[in-house]
Amino acid sequence: MLVFLNGEFVERSQAKVSVDDRGFLFGDGVYEVTRVRGGRLFEGARHDRRLARNLAELELPLPTGTTPAALSEVALKLLHENGLAGGEALAYFQVTRGVAPRAHQFPPTGTPPTVYVSVGAFVPPDALRGRGVACITYPDVRWTRCDMKVVNLLPNVLAKQAAVAQGAYEAFFIRDGLVTEGASTNFFAVLDGEIRTYPKSNFILPGITRDVALELAVAEGIAVREEPVRADELSRATEIFLTSTMNDVMPVVTLNERKVGDGTPGPVTTRLAKIFAAHLEAECGAGAGAPVTANR
């Protein structure tokens, strides 16, 4: 498998990053993950804009002449070189502040960033979507800039592991009595026939799939309100679902080992999942011939 590292296409096994890289030492970097189908990046322009925003927030410049859109072109080349252009895949992008002596402040101006792009085969979790998943809640102990997609993800890792240890699929963060988002997903609940979700702020990642799903719901006349769901409201939610690049729209049928609604994917979630699938197909095609192994 070929990957792209600092301007060169190399075999993955030969791709090396210095132990003095600030991504390794400090988690000083950003990343992006984009869904690919049939050799097309799904909502690629939105992902490009989010990567550009995160780089700007960290004051982390790309090499001269390089743009997020140019890195997307690199991903497309990798898809063809690795024989993944005909099916389902994921493209991964990461930029760190580069190699420098360990010091907390930024290295000298002109220090080259480390730029990495890779692709891998992907199998959408359609079987899980058909029956729904189990989730848990978890205290949100993260910092207050959750809107930046940075590589320092230790609280998310701990939350996800807590879910896995309990046989669950995802952990939803609770901050000040409000549900914010999942460890690697955005959170939604249906209350009184209306979709509710935490509004965009510094406390959640502005998910691309989240935004698309909300736009599609509004276009279809589904009631939507960007207002936090209180933890004490969860027991009366008739449906809960999550969204992400790797999950599309995924129904949640149990939360903390208690049924959500009747314990099966609900009508609003099912309808939105179908609408989203149609949008994905319209953008990228049906994805025939997708690889049969996942990579992440």
N, C-alpha and C positions, 0 to 999 in steps of 0.2 A: 504494500500500500504506500502510495506517495503522499507526502504532506508538504506544506509550504512553511518554511521557517526563514525569516530574515532575508527575503528576496530570492530564495532558492527552493527548487523542488527536490526533495530528498526522500529516500526510503524512511518509513516511520522508525524502523529499528536504528537508523543512523542519525536521527534528529536528536541533537543534544542541546541542553540549556545549562548555562553556567550556574554553579552553586552560589555565585554572587549576584544572580539575577534578583531584582527587587520583588518580583512576583513570588519567588521561592522564599525570600527572607521576610517580606512584610505583607504579602498579599496585595502588593501595590500594582493593581492592574484591573482591567475590565474584560468582559467576555460577552459573546452573543451566540445564540443557537438558532438556526433557521431550518424550518421544515422544507424538504425538497421532494418533488414528485415529477417523474418524467423529465428530469434534467432542468426543472424550473424551480426557482426559489419562491416559496409561498410568501406573499406580502413582503418581498425583498426590500422594497423602498422604505417600508416602515422600520424594518430591522436596521437598515443603513442609518436612518435618522436617529434611532435610539442609540446605536453605537456611537454616532457622532456626538450626541448629547452627553453620554457618559464620559467620553474622552475629554470633552470640554469641562465637565464638572470636576474631573481629576487634574485638569491642566496638563493633560498627557497628549503631546502631539504625535501624529503619525509621521513616518519618514517623508521628506519633501517629495511631493508629486504623488503620494499615496492617499487614497480616499477610501471610506467605507464601501462605496460603489465599486472601486477597483478591486477591493478584497473579495467582494461578491463574484466578480469575474474570475478571480483566482479559484474560488470554490467551484465554479462551473467547469473550469479546466480540470480540476482534481476529479470531479465526478466522471468526466469522460476518460481521463487517464486511468482511473481505477475501476472502470466498467460498471459504474453505478448510475449512469445517465438515464437508464430505462425504467427505473422503479422508484421505490421509496428510500429516502436517505435523510440524514441530518448533516448540516454543515456547521462546524464549530469555528469560532473566531476568538482569539485572545491577544490582547496587547498589554504588555507590562512596561514599567518605566526603565527597563533595561538593566545592564550590568554596571555596577559601581561599588566602591567600598561601602561597607555597611555603616550608614548614618541615617538618622530618621528624616532629616531634611532632604529635599529634592537634590539629586546629583547635579553637576554643572550643566548649564544650558548646552545643548548639542549632543548630550549623551544619547546614543541611538536606542530607541525602544526595541523590545523584543516583540516581533509580530509572527503569529502562528495561525495557520488555517488547516483544518483537516475535514474529511468527510467520512461517513460510515453508513453502512446499510441499516435500515430501520424497519421494524414491523409495528404498525399502528396497533394499539391494544383494543381492537374491535370486539373481541370476545368478552373482555372485561366490561366494555361499554354496554354490551347487551344485558349483563346481569347486575352491573353496578359494583361499587367498591366500599370497603370499610375504612373509616377514618377515625382519628382521635383529635382531641384538643391538647394544646401544649402552651405553656407560658411564653409570651413574646419578650425575650430578654435581649433582643438585638439593639443595635444603635439606632439613631433616629434618621438615617439616610438610607432607608430600605429601597428608595426609588432608584438608586444607582446599582447597576448590574456589575458588581465588583467580584473579584475572585476570592475574597475573604468571606467564606461561607460557613464557618465553624458552627454558629448557632443553628443554622439550617440543617447541617449534617447531624447534629445531636437530636434535633426534632425528628428528622426523618428516621434516624435509627430507633428512636423511642417508638415510632409507629411500627417499624418492622419488627421490633422486639415483641409487640403486642399483636402481631399478625395482621396489621393494618397497612393500608396503601399510602396514606398521607397523614400529616399532622397539620392542623389549623392553629395558627397563633392567636392567643388571647392577650390583648394589651388594654389595661384599664377597663376591663369588663366588656371589651368589644372584640369581635372577630375581625382580624385584619386580612390575612391571606394564608396560604399554605407554605410549607417549607420550600416547595419549588413550583407552586401553582397559585392561581387566584381563586378566591372563595366566593360562592353565590348561594343564596337561600331564597326559596319561594315562600313568602308569607302573605296570606290573604290574597292569593292569586297574582302577586307582584314579585318580580325579581328584585332582590336587594343585594347590594355589594358595597364594599368599602370604597369611598370616593378616592380619586387620584390625589395623592399627597406624598409627603416624605416617608410615610409609614408603610407603603406598599410599592412593589415593583409595577410600573405601568406595562402590564403584559400586552403583547401584540394580539394574542388570541383573545384575551379579555376584551380589548377594544373592538375587535371584529365581531365577536359574539354579541356584544351590547348593541352595536350598530345594526346587526342583522335582526336582533330581537325587536328593536324600535321600528325598523322597516316593516316587520311582519305584524305590527300592532300588539306586540306583547308588552305588558306594563313593566317598566323598568324604573328603579329609583336608586341612585347612587347615594346610599345612606348606610352607615354601619349597622350590622346586626349585633344586638347585645347578646352576650353569652346566655343570659336568662331567657332569651327568645328562642334559642335553638330547639327546645323541646316542642315548640308548636310550629316549627317549619314543616310544611308538607312535602318539600323537596329541598335537597341540597345538591349542588354540583360544583365541580372545579374545572378550570381551563388552564391549558398550557400548550406550548409548541408540541410536546410529545403526547399530549392527551386529547387535544381538541376539546370537545365538551364531554365530560365524564360524570355520570351520575354517582352520587354517594347514597348508599342504601342503609348503612348503619353508622352511627357516630357514638363513640365511647361505648360500644357494644349495645346500643339501643337503636331500634328501628327508626329510620326516617320515613315518615308517612306509613305506607303499608309494607315497607321493606323491599320495594321494587322500584325501578326507574320510573319517575313520575311523568305525566303528560307534557308539562312545560319543558322539562329537560330533554325528553325524547324528541319533541318537536324541534327544539333549538339545535340539538345534535344533528338532526336530519338536514336542517337549513344550512348549518355550518358545513356539513359534508358536501352539499350541493355547491356551496360557494367555493370550497377547495377544489372540487372537480372542475368547476367553471374556470378557475384560475390556472390550474395545473394539469387537468386531465384526470382520467380514471385511475391511473397508477397501475395499469396491467403489467404483469411480469415483475412485481415487486420481489426483492430478495427475501429469503425465508429465515434470515438470521438478523437479530438486532445487534446494535453496537452502541453501547454507552456505559 
